[in-house]
Amino acid sequence: MMPSVRHGPRLPLATKRLRIREFAPGDEEALAALYADRRVTRHLLHGPRDAESVQRHLAGILRRQRGRRRDTWELGAVDAASGLLVGAADLALHSSAEAEIGYLVAHSRWGRGYGTEIAAALVESAFEDLGVAQVVATVDIGNARSVGVLDKVGLRWEATFRRHARDRQRQWDVHLYSLDREDWLQAQGRT
């Protein structure tokens, strides 16, 4: 059983160009566009999604947001200048000592550092707001872009899991990346 916490990340998380916040009912169209893009969902276990599936998914997210105690935060990444939803993120508390991050970015924003901004904000929130000792992420072994993002924010390769999951008629092999709190603090110049 995963822990739930009464207090989670201090939302919205702010980066140089983004506001990372809880999803809202008005996000359905932009979220549907993200999940319909095969380039964006190529390395995701669940995707692409059709509009009806996204509607159900968003309804589930909104229902979980109303919960008093949570262990997972599913978030939208909004361009601060335009107000457009340009990505999505997950911050999941696996134990009092470990959180997992996940993210995706609209194809139109690839190559501009948005994934790095999202991942860095999630890492900081996991350590500062949730107080965990370690942040982890799993990434499809073919997803070189996400591997680069994880490297940039300080996560390091720990292991490869073969046939980690099965969906979309294939077995998924993933890399496990992690970052300890002490290493993060040192990289921030705070030790």
C-alpha positions as CSV (number, residue, x, y, z in Angstrom):
1,M,0.0,0.0,0.0
2,M,1.3,3.4,-0.9
3,P,1.4,6.2,1.6
4,S,-0.9,9.2,1.3
5,V,0.0,12.6,2.5
6,R,-2.3,15.4,3.6
7,H,0.1,18.0,2.1
8,G,1.6,17.6,-1.2
9,P,3.5,19.7,-3.6
10,R,3.1,23.5,-3.3
11,L,1.1,24.1,-6.5
12,P,1.5,25.6,-8.9
13,L,5.2,24.8,-9.5
14,A,6.8,27.7,-11.3
15,T,9.7,27.5,-13.8
16,K,11.2,30.1,-16.0
17,R,8.5,29.5,-18.7
18,L,5.9,27.2,-17.1
19,R,3.2,26.9,-14.5
20,I,2.8,23.3,-13.4
21,R,-0.6,22.9,-11.9
22,E,-3.5,20.6,-11.2
23,F,-5.7,19.8,-14.2
24,A,-9.0,21.6,-14.7
25,P,-12.1,20.7,-16.7
26,G,-11.1,23.1,-19.5
27,D,-7.9,21.2,-20.2
28,E,-9.8,18.4,-22.0
29,E,-9.2,19.6,-25.6
30,A,-5.4,20.3,-25.1
31,L,-4.9,17.1,-23.2
32,A,-6.7,15.2,-26.0
33,A,-4.3,16.8,-28.5
34,L,-1.3,15.7,-26.4
35,Y,-2.5,12.1,-26.1
36,A,-3.6,11.8,-29.7
37,D,-0.1,12.6,-31.0
38,R,1.7,9.3,-31.7
39,R,5.1,11.1,-31.5
40,V,4.3,12.2,-28.0
41,T,2.9,8.9,-26.8
42,R,5.3,6.6,-28.7
43,H,7.3,5.8,-25.5
44,L,4.3,5.8,-23.1
45,L,2.8,2.6,-21.8
46,H,-0.7,3.9,-22.3
47,G,-1.3,5.9,-25.5
48,P,-2.3,7.2,-27.9
49,R,-5.7,7.9,-26.6
50,D,-8.9,8.9,-28.4
51,A,-11.0,11.8,-27.3
52,E,-13.4,9.6,-25.3
53,S,-10.6,7.9,-23.5
54,V,-9.0,11.3,-22.6
55,Q,-12.4,12.5,-21.3
56,R,-12.6,9.4,-19.0
57,H,-8.9,9.9,-18.0
58,L,-9.4,13.6,-17.1
59,A,-12.6,12.8,-15.2
60,G,-10.6,10.3,-13.1
61,I,-7.8,12.8,-12.5
62,L,-10.4,15.5,-11.4
63,R,-12.0,12.9,-9.1
64,R,-8.7,12.0,-7.5
65,Q,-7.8,15.6,-7.0
66,R,-10.8,16.0,-4.7
67,G,-9.4,13.3,-2.4
68,R,-8.3,14.4,1.0
69,R,-5.2,12.2,1.1
70,R,-3.2,11.6,-2.0
71,D,0.0,9.8,-3.1
72,T,-0.1,10.9,-6.7
73,W,-0.3,14.3,-8.4
74,E,-1.2,14.4,-12.1
75,L,-0.4,17.8,-13.4
76,G,-0.7,20.0,-16.4
77,A,2.3,22.1,-17.7
78,V,1.1,25.4,-18.9
79,D,3.1,27.9,-20.9
80,A,3.1,31.0,-18.6
81,A,3.1,33.5,-21.5
82,S,0.4,32.0,-23.6
83,G,-1.7,30.0,-21.1
84,L,-1.6,27.0,-23.3
85,L,-1.3,23.5,-21.9
86,V,2.0,22.2,-23.4
87,G,2.7,19.1,-21.3
88,A,1.7,16.8,-18.5
89,A,3.5,15.5,-15.5
90,D,3.2,13.0,-12.7
91,L,4.7,13.1,-9.2
92,A,4.0,9.8,-7.3
93,L,4.9,9.1,-3.7
94,H,5.9,5.4,-3.5
95,S,7.0,5.5,0.1
96,S,7.9,8.2,2.6
97,A,11.5,7.9,1.2
98,E,10.8,7.7,-2.6
99,A,8.9,9.6,-5.2
100,E,8.7,8.9,-9.0
101,I,8.5,11.5,-11.7
102,G,7.1,11.4,-15.2
103,Y,6.4,13.9,-17.9
104,L,5.5,14.5,-21.5
105,V,5.7,17.5,-23.7
106,A,3.8,18.6,-26.8
107,H,5.7,17.8,-30.0
108,S,5.7,21.5,-31.0
109,R,7.8,22.3,-27.9
110,W,10.4,19.5,-28.3
111,G,14.0,20.5,-28.3
112,R,13.4,23.7,-26.3
113,G,14.1,22.6,-22.8
114,Y,10.5,22.2,-21.6
115,G,11.0,18.6,-20.5
116,T,14.0,19.6,-18.5
117,E,12.1,22.5,-16.8
118,I,9.2,20.1,-15.9
119,A,11.5,17.4,-14.6
120,A,13.7,19.8,-12.6
121,A,10.5,21.3,-11.0
122,L,9.2,17.8,-10.1
123,V,12.6,16.8,-8.6
124,E,12.7,20.0,-6.5
125,S,9.1,19.5,-5.3
126,A,9.8,15.9,-4.4
127,F,12.7,16.8,-2.2
128,E,11.5,20.1,-0.8
129,D,7.7,19.6,-0.5
130,L,7.4,15.8,0.0
131,G,10.7,15.4,1.9
132,V,11.7,12.2,0.1
133,A,15.3,10.8,0.2
134,Q,15.2,9.6,-3.4
135,V,13.6,10.5,-6.7
136,V,13.3,7.8,-9.4
137,A,12.0,7.7,-13.0
138,T,11.6,4.9,-15.5
139,V,12.1,5.5,-19.2
140,D,11.5,3.3,-22.2
141,I,15.0,2.1,-23.4
142,G,14.4,3.7,-26.8
143,N,13.5,7.1,-25.5
144,A,16.9,8.9,-25.9
145,R,15.3,12.4,-25.4
146,S,14.0,11.5,-22.0
147,V,17.2,9.9,-21.0
148,G,18.9,13.2,-21.9
149,V,16.4,15.1,-19.8
150,L,16.9,12.8,-16.8
151,D,20.7,13.2,-17.1
152,K,20.4,17.0,-17.2
153,V,18.4,17.2,-14.0
154,G,20.8,14.9,-12.2
155,L,19.2,11.5,-12.3
156,R,21.6,8.6,-13.0
157,W,21.1,5.2,-14.6
158,E,20.6,2.4,-12.0
159,A,19.3,-0.6,-13.9
160,T,17.5,-1.9,-16.9
161,F,14.3,-3.9,-16.4
162,R,13.5,-6.3,-19.2
163,R,9.8,-6.9,-19.9
164,H,8.9,-4.5,-17.1
165,A,5.3,-4.1,-18.4
166,R,3.1,-5.3,-21.2
167,D,0.6,-3.1,-23.1
168,R,-0.2,-2.1,-26.6
169,Q,0.8,-5.7,-27.7
170,R,4.4,-5.4,-26.7
171,Q,6.7,-6.0,-23.8
172,W,8.3,-2.8,-22.4
173,D,11.9,-2.7,-21.4
174,V,12.8,0.3,-19.3
175,H,15.8,2.0,-17.6
176,L,15.5,3.0,-14.0
177,Y,17.1,6.3,-13.1
178,S,17.5,7.8,-9.6
179,L,18.8,10.7,-7.6
180,D,19.5,10.8,-3.9
181,R,18.6,13.9,-1.9
182,E,22.2,14.4,-0.7
183,D,23.5,14.4,-4.3
184,W,20.8,16.8,-5.4
185,L,21.6,19.2,-2.5
186,Q,25.3,19.0,-3.4
187,A,24.5,19.8,-7.1
188,Q,22.5,22.8,-5.8
189,G,25.4,24.0,-3.8
190,R,23.5,23.6,-0.6
191,T,25.8,21.2,1.4
